[in-house]
C-alpha cells in the first residue's frame, strides 16, 4: 500500500508539473500568434489593402459583420495567415515526434522477431513522412510571405512611413534596402527578426509535443497506482511484466534489462562472451547451463500415435489421434542448442526432451522451459511475499 501511495504521489506531482508547462507553452504560443497577427495586419494596411469594413460587403457583409465587427480585409488576411502558420507548424512537429517514436518501435519489433508489426511501423513512417512533405511545401511559401511582410513593416517603421501611398511607391525591395543600409542596426534587426519569430514558434511547438508525451506517461502511471490499490493482484502482474530472459535464463522484468531470449524463448542476440555457471565462467559459443549439450542428447525416438490413455504435457488434452496436431508440419524447437525442427508427434514421443505447448502451437526444449518457468514462479512468489 505504501509503495502504491508513493507511486500515486510521485506521478501526481509529475502530472501537475507537465500540465503547468503545457499551459505556459499554450499561452506563449497564443501570444506569438497574436503578435504575428498584429504585425501582418499592419503590413497589409501599409500595402494599401482595402480599408472598407467587411460588414459593408453586399453579399457576406451581414454574416461577416456579426462575427468580425468592423474588421477589414487586412485583418482577415492577417488572421488567416497567422493561424494557418501556427497550426501547420504544430502539425509538422507532431508528425515528426510520431515518426521518431515509430522508428524506435520498429527497431524493437525487429529485435523481437515481430515482422508483421515492423512492416506496419514502416508503412506508418512512410505515411507520416508523406504528410510532412505535403505540409512543408505550402508552408515554405507561406513562411516566405510572412517574412517579407515582417521586413516591409519593419522598414516602414524605421523610415517612419505611415501613409500606404508613400510606402508602396517609395520603398524598394528588401535586397536593395539591405544593400544600401546594411550598416544600420535597424536593418540588421529587420533581417533576423522574422527568423526569430519562426524559432520561437518552433520551440513552443516542441515544448507542447514533449509536454503532451510526458502528460500521457504520468497519467498512465497514475492510473496504474490507483489500480494497484483497487486491484492489488493486477498491479503485481503489471509490475512483473516479463520482457524476456537474460543469457542465464533468468526472467527480465525491467525494460532496460539485458534481454538475450525473447518472451517466447527465441534467441534475440548472441549471449555475451562470459556468463556464470555452477562450475565457473563459460565463454565462447557454449550454451547456458540450462541447455543440454548436443553431445549429451539421446536420439530422438520416432513418432507414435498417442493413445487415449497417454499422459500428455500440461495443457494438452489426450486424444485417440496423433496428439491432435499436424504431424507432418515441422516446427522450430524454441531454445534448442542445435536449431532443430520437429513435428509435434516427434516432440510428444520424446517428452523427456521437449515440451509441447498446444495452446500456442509451440515446441520447447524441455530443460529450458522448466528452468524459465521455475524462475518466473520463484520471482512471482517473492514479489507477492514482499
N, C-alpha and C positions, 0 to 999 in steps of 0.2 A: 504493500500500500504506500509506504514512504517513497519507494522508487517511482511509483506512478505519479504521486503528487509532485515529485521533483521534475519529472518529465513534463507534466502539465504546466508548472510554474515557468520552467525554462522556455518552453515553446510559446507560452502566452506572452512573455516579455519580448521574445523574438518577433512574434506576430505583430504586436503593437509597434515595435520599432520600425519594422518594414512598412507597416501601414502609414506611419508618420512620414517615412522617406517617400513613399508613393504620393502622399498628399502634397508634400512640398514640391515634388517633381511636377505634379499636375498644375500647381499654382504657377511655378516658374514657366512651364510650357504655355500656359494661358497668357501670361504676361508677354512672352516673346511673340505669340501670335497677335496679340492686341497691338504691340509696338510695331510689328511689321504691317499690320493693317493701317495704322495711323500714318506711317511713313509712305506706304504705297498710295493711300488716298491723297496725301499732299502732292505726291509726284504726278498723279493723274490730273489733279486740278491745275498744276503748273503746266501740264501739257495741253491745257485748254479743252479738256473733256466737257461735254455739255453740263451746265450747272442747273438745268431745269429739274425740279423735284420729280422723282419717279411717280408720285401721285398725280402729276399732271398729264401722264400718258393717256391717250384716248382709249386704248384697248385694255391695258392692265393696270392703269393708274389706281382704280378703286381698290384693287386687291393688294398692290404693292404698297400703297399708302397706308393701308390698315396694319401692315406689319413693319414697314421700314420708315414710316413717317415722312420727314422732309428730306430723306436721303437722295443723293444724286447718282448719276451713272458712275462717277468716280468712286463713290463709296461702295457701290455694288461690285465694281471690278476689284477694288482693294480687298473687300471681304472675301470674295470668291478665291482670289489668288492666295491670300494668307492662310485660309482654312485648308485649301487643297494642298498646299505645300506641307503644312503641318501634318495632315493625315497621311500623305504619301510618304513622308519621312518615317512616320511611325510604322507603316506597313512594311517598308523596306527593312527596317531594323527588326521587326517582329519575324519576318520570314528568315532573315539572317540568323537570328537566335535559334529558330526551329531547325534550320539546316545544320547548325553547329551541334545541336543535341542529337539529331538523327545520325550524324556521322559517327558519334561515339556509340550510339545504339547499334548501328550496323556492324561496327567492329566487335561489339560484344556478341552479336548473333553469329558472326563468322567464327569467333573463338569457341562458341558453344555448339557449332555444327548445325545451327538452325538456318539452313539455306533459304527456306521459304520466307522467313522474316527478313533476312538480309536482302533478298531481291525486292521485297515490298519497301524496305527502307530506301533502297537505291532509286526506286520509282518515285517515291515521295520527295527525295532530294532533288531529282531532275525536275519534278513538277514545280517545286518552290523556287528553284533557280530560274525556270522559265518565267514565273510570276515576277521575280525580282527584275529580270530584264524588261518585262512588259511595263513595270512601274518606272524603271530607271530611265528609259529613253525619253518619254514625255516629261519626266521630272527634270531631266537635264535642261530641256528648253525652257521650262517654267522657271528654273533657278537662274538661268541666264537673263531672262526677262526681269526677274526680281532684282538681280544685282545691278542691271543697268538703270532701273528705276531708282534704286538707292543712291547710285552715284549722281544721277541727274538732280535729285532733290538736294544732295549734299553740296553740289556745285552751285545751285541756285541759292542755297542758304549762305554759302561762303561769299558769293557776289552780291548778297542782299537783294536778290531779284524776287519780287512777289507778283509781278504782272505776267500772266501767261503769254501775252503777245510779245513781251520782251524776251521771256525765257525761250520761247520757241524760235525766235528769229535771230538771237544773238549768241547763243551757247553752241559751240561746235561739239563734235563727238568726243568721246572720252579720250581716245588716243591723242588727239591734238591738244586737248585740255591738259592732259598729264605731261605731254612733251614740253608745253610752254610753261607750266607751273609746277613741275615736279620738285623744285627746290622749296616749295611752300609746304609746311607741315599739314595744312588742312587738306591738301590734295592727296597726301600720303594716307591720311586717316580715311578719306573717301575711298581710296583704292582697297584698303584692307577691311573697312568697316562691314561690307556685305559678307565677306568670308567669316568675319567674327560672328555675325548673326547665324550663319549656317552651322558654325562649330558649336555654338550654344544649343541650337536646335538638336543637333546630333547627340550631344552629351545628355540632354534631357531625355531623348528617346532611349538611349542606352540605360539610363537610370530607371526609367519606367519599366522597361523589359526585365531588368535584373530584379527590381523590387517585386514585380508580378511573380517571377520564378521563386523567389525566396518566400513570398507570402504563401504560395501554394505548398511549398515544403513544410513551412511552420504549421499551416492549417492541418495538413495530413498527419503530422506528428502529434499535434494537439488532440485531434480526434482519436488517434491511437492510444494516447494516455487516458482519455475518458473511457475508451472501450476496455482498457485494461482494468479499470475499476469496476465497470459493469459486468464484464465477462473476463475474469482473470485467466481462464484457460485459453481463450482466444488470443489474449495478449502474449501469453507464454509461447503459443505456437508461432506468432509473428516474430518474437524475439529470437526464436530458434530456427528461423528460416534458413534452410540448407542451401548453400551456394555451390557445393561440390566437396571434393576431398583433396587433401594435400598428398605429397608424394609417399607418405607412410600410411595412407588410407584413413587418416583422421578426418572427421567431418569438419567443414569450414562453415561457420555461421556468421562470418563478417564479410561484407562486400569487398574489402581490401585484403582479404586473406590470400594465402599462397595456394591457389587452386590449380591442381595438376589434372585431376579427373573430374569430369562433369557430374551433374546430379545423377545421370543415368549410367555413370561408370565409364563413359567414353574418355579416352585419353585426349586431353586438350593440348598438352605440350609435353615435351620430354622432361622427366624429373631432373632435378638439379644433380650435379656430379656426385654429391655426397649426401647421405641420409643415414640416420641412426638405425641400427639393428640390434638384436639381442646379443650378438657376438662382437659388436664394434661398429665400424663405419664402413658401409658398402659404397662402391663407386663404379664408374663406367656405365655400361648398359645393363647392369644387373637389375632385376625387378625387385620391388619392395618385398619385405619378408612375408607378407600375407599372400603373395603369389607363389605357387609352387614352381620349381624349376622344371622346364620342359623335359629334362632327362629323367625326372622322378615320376612323371605322369604315367600311369598304366595305360595300356592300349584301350582305345575306345571300343566298347562292345557294339556289335551290330544291333540295329533297331529291331524291336519286337513289338507285337501288338499288345497293348495294355488290356488286361482283363478287368472285369468289373470289380475284382477284389484287390487290385493293385493299390498300394499306398502311394499316392502321388504327392508332389510338393505342396506346400501350403498354398491355398487359394486355387488348387486345381481339382476339379470335380472328376472322380473316377467314371469311366465310361467303358462301353464294350468295344470301342473303336480305338484307333491308334492315337490315344491321348487327346482326341478332339481337335487336333491341329493339322495343318497341311504338312504331311510328312516329306513331300518332295521338295519343299522350299527351304533352302539353306539360309540360316541366319548367322550374323556375326555374333560370336561369343564375347560379351562385354567383359573387358579386363583380362582377356585371355593372353598369356605371355607369348603365344605363337600366332595370334591373329587368325585363329581357325574359324571355320564356318561349319555349322552342323544343322541337321534337320531337328525339329522338335522331338521326333521319335528317338533319334540317336541320343539326344541330350537326356530324355526321360529314361532311357535304358541305362544311363550312366549317372544316376542321381548322386553318387558319391563324388563326382567331379563337377557336375553342373546343377544350376538351379533354374527351373523353368517358371517364368512369370507369365502365366496365361492371360492375365488381365491386360497387360501391356504388350503381349506377344514378344517377349524378350528371353534370351538365354544368357545367363550369367555364369562366370567362373565361380564355383561354389565357395571356395576359400575367401575370395574377395567379397562376395555377397554376405557371408556370415560375419566377416570382420567389420564391414561398414555398418551393418545393422546392429551389431553388438555395441559399437562405439556410439551410434546415434541413440540407442536406448540408454546407455550409461550417462550420456550428456543430458538427455531429457530428464532422467531421474534426478541428476544433480541440480539442474535448474529448478525443478519443482520443489526439491527439498529446501533450496535456498529461498 
